[in-house]
Amino acid sequence: MEFVGVLVLILVLTMLAGHFSTRVGIPAVVGELLVGIIIGPGVFSIVKNSDIISIFSEIGVIILMFLAGLESDLGLLKKYARPALIVAGIGVIFPVVIVGGVSLLFGVNLMEALFIGVIFSATSVSISVEVLKEYQTLNTKEGATILGAAVVDDILGVLLLGVMISLTASQNTSAIGNSNLGWLVLYQVLFFVGVYVISKWIAPYLMNLASRLYVTVSRPVMAMVICLGMAWLSNLAGLSGAIGAFFAGVAISMTVSDDEIEKAIEPIGYAVFIPVFFVSVGLSVSFGQFFNDLVLIIVFTVLAVLTKLYGCGLGARLSGFDKKSSRVIGAGMISRGEMALITLQIGFAEHLLSSSYYSALVLTIVLVTVIAPFILKIAIRRKRAVA
């Protein structure tokens, strides 16, 4: 029963931290992360990572990625496909190349440097959406392009993460033999073929079947079956279960039940599992090397901001937007938030990153997430001042 007491403590503190963070204009996820850092070994050492916290955290990642896929508006992507693809494409290339390249200067090996670049290619548009709503800019062409680019960004990020995990798995199997590597590649090809089949035919059929069952919340239950099933299949294919969960969300988003599923699953995730995930990230943070990592944190924070601001801004300019609108779009793509943290945590679990850089990267993501809304507000105000 000891974990029940720990869970009560986590839920109470994350609820309060989320509330006060939001009140002062800081994303709630930052407050939840700080809870983990404060109660963890980094400060007071009240709570330590355990097997059951890891299990809850893993379920939290799966649900969070499922919700991310569920919220991927494919209709919006089609409407603003060209600018969204250009903005997201350049906005992914810049961090991977520049942040990954600079990582090499800090003595990071090539595989870890590439993964660090992938971490900072992620965008958490939910934080930007709040600012866009506040300034009534969400339903403008800039807001729609940011949302569309975020959809592409998420998909590209998941695919890049899958590639990185596959490369690591390939290296691990190379000592065993090429036959195992061949099977691994085959499994992953079959998985993505299965994603298409499930999205096109199986998920709609299962959701329709669930609607005819005389069972309470049958469709949300079926959605969780699809989510967990695809996460399990993804893991069998040598990929992270979170990747399968993301594509399960995309599959459900194309059915008529997507709104009902989101309303049913979101409370489950955010009431228990997702707060534990963010706290578990904070529990892994240590300040033992903070002063040694200070230059790295500052450099990565600056690069994380600039690569999205100017990378996505360049993509917007190439898509026909003027300078002020491009700056709004670039600023709207800066925030990393939960998407970068998920990518970091998954890659860390898959041994894509050593523990030496973990704490520094978490702190960098927190700093960028706090800075991003203020840069977006300034960009919107400047555009309105000119107009």
C-alpha positions as CSV (number, residue, x, y, z in Angstrom):
1,M,0.0,0.0,0.0
2,E,3.0,2.3,0.2
3,F,2.7,3.2,-3.5
4,V,-0.9,4.3,-2.9
5,G,0.4,7.0,-0.5
6,V,3.0,8.0,-3.0
7,L,0.4,8.2,-5.7
8,V,-1.8,10.4,-3.5
9,L,1.2,12.7,-2.9
10,I,2.0,12.9,-6.6
11,L,-1.6,13.6,-7.7
12,V,-2.1,16.3,-5.0
13,L,1.1,18.1,-5.8
14,T,0.8,17.9,-9.6
15,M,-2.8,19.3,-9.3
16,L,-1.6,22.2,-7.2
17,A,1.5,22.8,-9.3
18,G,-0.5,22.7,-12.6
19,H,-3.0,25.2,-11.1
20,F,-0.4,27.8,-9.9
21,S,1.7,27.3,-13.1
22,T,-1.3,28.1,-15.3
23,R,-2.2,31.1,-13.0
24,V,1.2,32.7,-13.6
25,G,1.2,32.0,-17.4
26,I,3.5,29.0,-17.3
27,P,2.4,25.7,-18.9
28,A,1.0,23.1,-16.4
29,V,3.5,20.5,-17.6
30,V,6.4,22.6,-16.3
31,G,4.8,22.6,-12.8
32,E,4.4,18.8,-12.9
33,L,8.0,18.4,-13.9
34,L,9.1,20.6,-11.1
35,V,7.2,18.5,-8.6
36,G,9.2,15.4,-9.7
37,I,12.4,17.3,-9.5
38,I,11.6,18.7,-6.0
39,I,10.3,15.5,-4.4
40,G,12.9,13.3,-6.2
41,P,16.6,12.6,-5.6
42,G,17.4,16.0,-7.2
43,V,16.2,18.0,-4.1
44,F,14.4,16.4,-1.1
45,S,14.6,12.7,-2.1
46,I,11.1,12.0,-0.7
47,V,10.1,9.7,-3.7
48,K,12.4,7.5,-5.8
49,N,11.7,5.8,-9.1
50,S,10.3,2.2,-8.6
51,D,9.0,-0.6,-10.8
52,I,5.3,0.4,-10.2
53,I,6.0,4.1,-11.0
54,S,7.7,2.9,-14.2
55,I,4.7,0.9,-15.1
56,F,2.3,3.8,-14.5
57,S,4.7,6.1,-16.4
58,E,4.8,3.7,-19.4
59,I,1.0,3.6,-19.5
60,G,1.0,7.4,-19.2
61,V,3.2,7.7,-22.3
62,I,1.0,5.3,-24.2
63,I,-2.2,7.3,-23.4
64,L,-0.5,10.6,-24.0
65,M,0.7,9.5,-27.5
66,F,-2.7,8.0,-28.2
67,L,-4.3,11.3,-27.4
68,A,-1.7,13.1,-29.6
69,G,-2.6,10.9,-32.5
70,L,-6.3,11.3,-31.7
71,E,-6.0,15.1,-31.9
72,S,-4.1,15.0,-35.2
73,D,-6.6,16.9,-37.5
74,L,-6.0,15.2,-40.9
75,G,-8.6,17.4,-42.5
76,L,-6.8,20.5,-41.4
77,L,-3.6,19.0,-42.7
78,K,-5.1,18.4,-46.1
79,K,-6.5,22.0,-46.3
80,Y,-3.1,23.6,-45.5
81,A,-1.0,20.7,-46.7
82,R,1.6,22.6,-48.7
83,P,2.6,25.3,-46.2
84,A,2.3,22.8,-43.3
85,L,4.6,20.3,-45.0
86,I,7.2,23.0,-45.9
87,V,7.1,24.6,-42.4
88,A,7.3,21.2,-40.6
89,G,9.9,19.8,-42.9
90,I,12.4,22.6,-42.5
91,G,11.4,22.9,-38.8
92,V,12.5,19.3,-38.3
93,I,15.7,19.5,-40.5
94,F,17.1,22.6,-38.8
95,P,17.1,21.1,-35.2
96,V,18.3,17.7,-36.3
97,V,21.2,19.1,-38.3
98,I,22.2,22.2,-36.1
99,V,21.4,20.9,-32.6
100,G,22.7,17.4,-33.5
101,G,25.8,18.9,-35.1
102,V,26.6,21.2,-32.1
103,S,26.1,18.2,-29.8
104,L,29.2,16.6,-31.4
105,L,31.2,19.6,-30.2
106,F,30.3,18.7,-26.6
107,G,31.8,15.2,-27.1
108,V,28.5,13.4,-27.7
109,N,28.8,10.4,-30.0
110,L,27.1,10.4,-33.4
111,M,24.1,8.3,-32.5
112,E,23.4,10.3,-29.4
113,A,23.9,13.6,-31.3
114,L,21.3,12.5,-33.9
115,F,18.9,11.6,-31.2
116,I,19.3,14.9,-29.4
117,G,18.5,16.6,-32.7
118,V,15.4,14.4,-33.0
119,I,14.3,15.4,-29.5
120,F,14.5,19.1,-30.4
121,S,12.7,18.6,-33.7
122,A,9.5,17.9,-31.7
123,T,6.8,20.6,-31.2
124,S,4.1,20.8,-28.5
125,V,1.5,23.0,-30.1
126,S,-1.0,22.7,-27.3
127,I,0.9,25.5,-25.4
128,S,0.9,27.7,-28.5
129,V,-2.8,27.1,-29.0
130,E,-3.6,28.7,-25.6
131,V,-1.7,31.9,-26.7
132,L,-3.4,31.9,-30.1
133,K,-6.8,31.6,-28.5
134,E,-6.0,34.4,-26.1
135,Y,-5.1,36.7,-29.0
136,Q,-7.9,35.4,-31.2
137,T,-5.4,34.2,-33.8
138,L,-6.3,30.5,-33.8
139,N,-8.6,30.6,-36.8
140,T,-6.4,32.7,-39.0
141,K,-4.2,31.4,-41.8
142,E,-1.2,31.6,-39.4
143,G,-3.0,29.7,-36.7
144,A,-4.2,27.0,-39.2
145,T,-0.7,26.6,-40.6
146,I,0.8,26.2,-37.1
147,L,-1.8,23.5,-36.3
148,G,-1.3,21.8,-39.7
149,A,2.5,21.9,-39.4
150,A,2.2,20.5,-35.8
151,V,0.4,17.4,-37.2
152,V,3.2,16.8,-39.8
153,D,5.8,17.6,-37.1
154,D,4.3,14.9,-34.8
155,I,4.3,12.3,-37.5
156,L,7.8,13.1,-38.7
157,G,9.0,13.0,-35.1
158,V,7.5,9.6,-34.5
159,L,8.9,8.3,-37.7
160,L,12.4,9.6,-36.9
161,L,12.2,8.2,-33.4
162,G,11.2,4.8,-34.9
163,V,14.2,5.0,-37.3
164,M,16.5,5.7,-34.4
165,I,15.2,2.8,-32.3
166,S,15.5,0.6,-35.4
167,L,19.1,1.6,-35.9
168,T,19.9,0.8,-32.3
169,A,18.1,-2.5,-32.6
170,S,20.0,-3.2,-35.8
171,Q,23.3,-2.6,-34.0
172,N,22.3,-4.9,-31.1
173,T,21.4,-7.7,-33.5
174,S,24.4,-7.3,-35.7
175,A,26.5,-9.4,-33.3
176,I,24.0,-12.2,-33.6
177,G,23.7,-12.3,-37.3
178,N,22.2,-10.7,-40.4
179,S,19.3,-13.2,-40.4
180,N,18.0,-11.6,-37.2
181,L,18.4,-8.1,-38.6
182,G,16.5,-9.2,-41.7
183,W,13.6,-10.5,-39.5
184,L,13.6,-7.2,-37.6
185,V,13.3,-5.1,-40.7
186,L,10.6,-7.5,-42.0
187,Y,8.6,-7.1,-38.7
188,Q,8.8,-3.3,-38.9
189,V,7.7,-3.2,-42.5
190,L,4.8,-5.6,-41.6
191,F,3.9,-3.3,-38.6
192,F,3.6,-0.2,-40.8
193,V,1.6,-2.2,-43.4
194,G,-0.6,-3.3,-40.4
195,V,-1.0,0.4,-39.3
196,Y,-2.5,1.2,-42.8
197,V,-4.8,-1.9,-42.7
198,I,-6.0,-1.2,-39.1
199,S,-6.5,2.5,-39.9
200,K,-8.4,1.9,-43.1
201,W,-10.6,-1.1,-42.3
202,I,-10.1,-2.8,-38.9
203,A,-10.4,0.2,-36.5
204,P,-13.7,1.5,-38.2
205,Y,-15.1,-2.1,-38.1
206,L,-14.2,-2.6,-34.4
207,M,-15.6,0.8,-33.4
208,N,-18.8,0.1,-35.3
209,L,-19.0,-3.3,-33.6
210,A,-18.5,-1.8,-30.2
211,S,-21.4,0.6,-30.8
212,R,-23.8,-2.4,-31.1
213,L,-22.7,-4.0,-27.8
214,Y,-24.9,-3.6,-24.7
215,V,-22.0,-2.6,-22.5
216,T,-21.3,0.7,-20.7
217,V,-18.6,2.8,-22.5
218,S,-18.1,0.0,-25.0
219,R,-16.5,2.3,-27.6
220,P,-13.9,3.8,-25.2
221,V,-13.1,0.3,-24.1
222,M,-12.6,-0.8,-27.7
223,A,-10.5,2.3,-28.4
224,M,-8.2,1.3,-25.5
225,V,-8.1,-2.3,-26.9
226,I,-6.9,-0.9,-30.2
227,C,-4.5,1.5,-28.5
228,L,-2.9,-1.1,-26.2
229,G,-3.0,-3.8,-29.0
230,M,-1.1,-1.5,-31.4
231,A,1.4,-0.5,-28.7
232,W,2.0,-4.2,-28.0
233,L,2.5,-5.0,-31.8
234,S,4.8,-2.0,-32.1
235,N,6.9,-3.4,-29.3
236,L,7.1,-6.8,-30.9
237,A,8.4,-5.1,-34.1
238,G,11.3,-3.6,-32.1
239,L,9.7,-0.2,-31.8
240,S,8.5,1.7,-28.8
241,G,5.0,0.9,-27.7
242,A,4.3,4.7,-27.7
243,I,4.7,4.8,-31.5
244,G,2.0,2.2,-32.0
245,A,-0.2,4.1,-29.6
246,F,0.2,7.3,-31.6
247,F,-0.9,5.6,-34.8
248,A,-3.8,4.0,-33.0
249,G,-4.9,7.5,-32.1
250,V,-4.6,8.5,-35.8
251,A,-6.7,5.5,-36.8
252,I,-9.4,6.3,-34.2
253,S,-9.4,10.0,-35.3
254,M,-10.6,8.9,-38.7
255,T,-13.8,7.3,-37.3
256,V,-17.0,9.0,-36.2
257,S,-16.3,8.2,-32.5
258,D,-13.2,10.3,-32.1
259,D,-14.8,13.1,-30.0
260,E,-16.4,10.6,-27.7
261,I,-13.2,8.6,-27.3
262,E,-11.2,11.7,-26.5
263,K,-13.7,12.9,-23.8
264,A,-13.6,9.4,-22.3
265,I,-9.9,8.6,-22.4
266,E,-8.5,12.0,-21.6
267,P,-9.8,12.1,-17.9
268,I,-8.3,8.6,-17.3
269,G,-4.9,9.7,-18.6
270,Y,-4.8,13.1,-16.9
271,A,-6.3,11.9,-13.7
272,V,-3.7,9.3,-12.9
273,F,-1.2,8.0,-15.4
274,I,0.1,11.2,-17.3
275,P,0.9,13.1,-14.1
276,V,2.9,10.1,-12.9
277,F,4.8,10.1,-16.2
278,F,5.9,13.8,-15.9
279,V,6.8,13.4,-12.3
280,S,8.9,10.3,-13.2
281,V,10.8,12.4,-15.7
282,G,11.6,14.9,-12.9
283,L,12.5,12.0,-10.5
284,S,15.4,11.2,-12.9
285,V,16.9,14.7,-12.8
286,S,20.1,15.2,-10.9
287,F,21.9,18.5,-10.2
288,G,25.2,16.8,-9.5
289,Q,26.6,18.0,-12.9
290,F,24.5,21.1,-13.2
291,F,27.4,23.6,-13.2
292,N,29.4,21.4,-15.5
293,D,26.4,21.3,-17.9
294,L,25.5,25.0,-17.6
295,V,27.1,26.0,-20.9
296,L,25.5,23.0,-22.7
297,I,22.0,23.9,-21.3
298,I,22.4,27.6,-22.4
299,V,23.6,26.7,-25.8
300,F,20.9,24.0,-26.4
301,T,18.2,26.4,-25.1
302,V,19.3,29.2,-27.5
303,L,19.5,26.7,-30.5
304,A,16.2,25.1,-29.6
305,V,14.5,28.5,-29.9
306,L,16.3,29.8,-33.0
307,T,16.1,26.6,-35.0
308,K,12.3,26.6,-34.8
309,L,11.8,30.4,-35.0
310,Y,13.9,30.8,-38.1
311,G,13.6,27.3,-39.5
312,C,9.8,27.2,-39.5
313,G,9.8,31.0,-40.3
314,L,11.8,30.2,-43.4
315,G,9.3,27.5,-44.3
316,A,6.5,30.0,-44.0
317,R,8.3,32.6,-46.1
318,L,8.8,29.9,-48.8
319,S,5.1,29.2,-48.6
320,G,4.2,32.8,-49.4
321,F,3.7,34.4,-46.0
322,D,5.1,37.8,-45.3
323,K,7.8,38.5,-42.7
324,K,5.6,39.3,-39.8
325,S,3.3,36.3,-40.4
326,S,6.3,34.0,-40.8
327,R,7.6,35.2,-37.5
328,V,4.3,34.3,-35.8
329,I,4.4,30.8,-37.4
330,G,8.0,30.3,-36.4
331,A,7.3,31.4,-32.8
332,G,4.2,29.2,-32.6
333,M,6.4,26.1,-33.3
334,I,9.1,26.8,-30.7
335,S,7.4,25.1,-27.7
336,R,8.7,21.5,-27.0
337,G,6.7,20.6,-23.9
338,E,5.4,17.0,-23.6
339,M,6.3,15.9,-27.1
340,A,10.0,16.5,-26.5
341,L,9.8,14.9,-23.0
342,I,8.1,11.9,-24.4
343,T,10.7,11.5,-27.2
344,L,13.5,12.0,-24.6
345,Q,12.0,9.4,-22.2
346,I,11.3,6.8,-24.9
347,G,14.8,7.2,-26.3
348,F,16.4,7.1,-22.9
349,A,14.5,3.8,-22.2
350,E,15.7,2.4,-25.5
351,H,19.3,3.4,-24.7
352,L,19.6,6.0,-27.4
353,L,20.9,8.4,-24.8
354,S,23.3,8.0,-21.8
355,S,22.4,9.3,-18.4
356,S,25.2,11.9,-18.6
357,Y,23.0,14.2,-20.7
358,Y,19.5,13.3,-19.4
359,S,19.1,16.0,-16.7
360,A,20.6,18.7,-18.9
361,L,18.1,18.0,-21.7
362,V,15.1,17.9,-19.3
363,L,16.1,21.3,-17.9
364,T,16.6,22.6,-21.5
365,I,13.1,21.4,-22.5
366,V,11.6,23.1,-19.4
367,L,13.4,26.4,-20.2
368,V,12.3,26.4,-23.8
369,T,8.7,25.5,-22.9
370,V,8.6,28.5,-20.5
371,I,10.2,30.9,-23.0
372,A,8.1,29.9,-26.0
373,P,4.7,31.5,-25.1
374,F,6.3,34.9,-24.4
375,I,8.1,34.9,-27.8
376,L,4.8,34.0,-29.6
377,K,3.0,36.8,-27.7
378,I,5.6,39.3,-28.9
379,A,5.4,38.1,-32.5
380,I,1.6,38.5,-32.5
381,R,1.7,42.0,-31.0
382,R,4.3,43.1,-33.6
383,K,2.2,41.8,-36.4
384,R,-0.9,43.6,-35.1
385,A,1.1,46.8,-34.6
386,V,2.1,46.8,-38.3
387,A,-1.5,45.9,-39.5
